[in-house]
């Protein structure tokens, strides 16, 4: 758990040189082009018109990459430093194509819209960090191009789905709510609910003492909440990713982690061991159901897959705790 507190050897975006910013833009355009090409192949059989749009978007991303490479050769030479999104602290991340399956128009449109919005934000920030006139102009042009892609993605979604999905204030507010509160809160709830199962039930079956078990659960829950909260704050400042205030995300992650653990620790305030354990097990099922519902409601995860992942993981940790507690 505490390994997540140290983000590793990631660089701050503010520490990158102009050469590194251009190199980062080149690798990002290459990744986006490949993602769009994969979307096109995944949609081609059922939605050939939309697939052609993704083909065009992939080709344009490759054009952007070539422009950036030409700029890099002109200013810094032919050797491009290796720097990618996962090397930069707080930089937006892309899901691999296989994590977006099954691929439909609605899901592909939403993914493209988010990608282009993030890319446009990156280019605007990058342009503000450069002094060279040609570099600043190209980055500004790319910001406008990516913003145009975002509008195109929205228009195509409306065309194919037959609904008005213009990026209005209400839609933006909802997406920001999900990014700032729901995602970190869900991660915290999952961590608190699942990771504390083993120590709480191990303590319960090892000691048979409800008060000692409650103290173990309380310390594990509060400790995990503090760890998750600070990890969320330290991992992403929200400037490039657009995920919002790190303080709000840290509060969401920390509070939900603590609640997730306390849910099945509080029953052990009841003196009778088996009464407390029975209630705690029931609370665990409620927690796992809540996690499944949130995943389905906000993360668009199918019910069956969400339920299988959460229940299987929780059952394994629960069994481990009981097994260790009976050694």
N, C-alpha and C positions, 0 to 999 in steps of 0.2 A: 504493500500500500504506500509506504513512505518513499519508494523509488519514484513514484509519480511526482513527488514534491520537487525533484531536481530535474529541470527540463533538458539537461544535457548541454552539449556544446553549441547550442543555437546562438546565432548572432542577433543582436537587435537591428531592426530595420534602419534605425537612425545612425548606426555605425557603418553601414555599407558605403563603399566608395561608388563613384559614378560608374566605373567599369563593372563592379559587382552588381549594381542595379540593372545594367543592360544585360549582363549574363543571366541574371535571375529572370528578366523579362523573356529572354530567348528560350530558356528551358520551360518557362510557364506556357508560352505560346505553342511550343512543341507538344507539351502534355495535353493542352486543350484541343489542339488539332487531332490528336490521336483519339481523344475521348469522343469528339464529334463524329469521327469516322466510325468508331465502334457503335455509336448510337444509330448512325445511318444503316449499318449492316443489320443491326438488331430490329430495325423498323421496316426494312425494305420489302419484306414479304407481304406484310399486312397494310403498310402505309407508305407506298412508294413515293407519293408526293412529298410527304414530310421527310422521307429519307433523302430526297434530292436537296431539300433545304439544308439538312445537316451536312451533306456533301459539300455544298457551297460554303457553309460556315467553316468546315474543316479546311477547305482550300484557302479561305481568307486568313485563317489563323496561320497557315503556312506562309502566306505572303507577308504577314506581319513579322514572322520569325526571320524571313529573308531580309526584310528591311532593317531589322535590328542587327542581324549579322553583318550586313554591309556597313552599318554605322560603326559597329565595333571594330571592323577591319580598318576603317578610315581613322578612327581615333586611337585605338589601342593595339592594333595588329590582329593577326589571324588566330592566335591562341586565346580561346575563351575559357575563363575560369569555370570550374565545376561548382555551381551553386544552384540549389533547387529549393522548392517551397519548404521542405521539411528541414532545411538548414537555417531557417529564419524564424525567430521567435514571434509568435502571434500571427504568422502568415496563414492565409486561408488555405484549406486543404481540399483536395478533390477526392471523391470516392471512386475507387476503381469500377470499371464498367460492370463487373460481375456482381457488385453489391447493389446495383440499381435494378437488377432483374427481379421479376419479369418486367420488361420494358414496354410501356405504352405511351401514347401521345401525351397524356396529361403529365406523367412522371418525367418524360424527356423534356417537355416544355418547361416544367418547373426547374429541373436541373440546369437547363441552358440559361434560363433567366437569372438564376442565382450566380452561375458562373460568370456571366457577362457583367453583372452588377459588381461583383468582387473585382474583376479585372479592370473595369473602368475606375474604380476607387483606387486600385493600386497605381494605375498610370497617372492619375491626378496627383497622388502623393509623390510619385517618383519624379514627375515634372517639376514639382516644387523643390526637389533636392538637387537639381542640376543647374549648372551655370552656363554650359555650352549652349549657344543659340540653336544649332542644328539638333542637338539631343533634346532640348526642351520642346522644340517644335514637333519632333517626331512623337515624343511621348504624349504631348497634348493631342495630336491627331489620333493616336491610338486610343486615348481615353474617349474621344468622341466616337470613334468607330465601334468600340466595345459598348458604349451606351446605345448606339444605334442597333447593335445586335440584340440588346436587351429589349428594346422596343419591338424589334422584329419578332423575337420569340413570343412576346405577349400577343402581338397581332395574329400570329399563326395559331396560337393556342385558342384564341377567340374564334378563328375561322373553323378549325377542325372540331372543337368541342361544342360550338354553337352557344357559348356563354360569354358574357362580358367580363373579361379578366384584366381590364386595364389596371395599371399599377397606381391605384388611388391611395388616399391617406389610410383608408380602413385596411386595405390589404397590406400596406407597408407596416402599419401598426401591429397587425397580427403576426407577420413574419418576425418582426423585431421582438415581440413578446415570446415567441417560440425560441428564438436564438438566445435571448438574454435570460429568460426564466425557466422555460420548460426543459430545454436540453440539459443545462447543468443541474437543474433540480431532479430530473429523471436519473441522471448519472449518479447523483448523490443518494437518491432513494434506493437504487439498485445496489450501490456499494454498501450502504448502511444496513439494508435488509438482509443481503446475502452474506457479506463478509463477517458479520457478527453472529451468524447462526452457530458456527462451529465453537467459538469460545464460550458463548452463553450456554448452549446445551451440553458442552463438555463439562463446564463447571457444575451445571445442575446435576448431571448423573454421576460426576466424580465425588461431589460433596454431599448431595442430598439436602443441602442447606439453602433455603430460598433467599435469605438475606445476603449471603455471600455471593450467590448467583446474580442477584440484583446489582451488587456492587461491581461485579465483573462486567455485566452488561452495560451499566452506566459508564464505567470508565472506557470501555471499548467504543461505545456510541459517541461520547463526547470527544474522545481522541480522534476517531475517524472523521467526525464532523470538522474539527479544527484542521486536520490534515487536508481534507478535500477542499475546504474553503480557501485555504492559502494556496493550494495547488492551482485552483481555478484562477485566482488572482494573478499568480506568478506566470502562468503559462501563456496568457494572451491578453494584450492590452486593449484589444477590440478595435484598434484603429484601422488595420487593413482587413481583418476578417469581417468587420461590421457586426460583431456579436454583441456590441453594446458595452456598458460600463463593467469593468472587471470587478468592481465592488459589488454590484448587484448580482453578477453571476456567482461570485464567491459566497454571498449570503445564501443564494438559492441552493448551491451545492452543499454548503456546510450545514444549513438548517435541515434540509431533507435527509442528509446522511445521518444526522443525529436522530431525527424522528424515526428513520428506518430501523435503527438499532434499538431505540427505546421502546418501539412498539411491542416487541416480544421480550423485553427486559422488565417492563413495568408489572406484568402479571406476577412476577416473583416477589412482589411486596405482599402477596397473599401467603400466610404462614404454611398452609397445607401444600406439600410438595406436588402431589398429583393434580390437585385442582389448578395450581399455578401453571404446571406444565401443559395440561390440557388446554387452558386458555391461551397460553403462549403459542402452542401449535396452531390453534384456530386463527390467531392474529397473523401468524406467518402466512397462512393461506390467503388472508385478506390483503396482506402486503403484496404478495406475488400477483394476485388478481389485479390490484391497482396498477402495478408496473406494466402488466400486459395491456391493460386498457389504455394507459397513457401512450405506450408504444404504438398501439393501433390508431389511437385518436390523433396524435400529433406527429408521429414519425412515419405514419402510413405503412406500418409493418403489418402484414397479414396476421389475422387472429391466430391461426394454427402455428405459424412459425414463431410468433412472439410468445405464445403460451408454452410451446415446446422448449424454447431456449430458457425462459425464466424458470419454469417448473423443474426442468432437468437440472439446471445449475443449482437451484435452491435445494432440491432433494439430495444431490450429491454432497453439498456442504452440510446439510442437516444430518445426513447419515454419518459423515465424518466426525461431526461433533459428538453424536451419541456413541459411536464406536470408540473414540478416544476417551470419552468420559467413563467408559466401562472397562478400560484396561486395568 
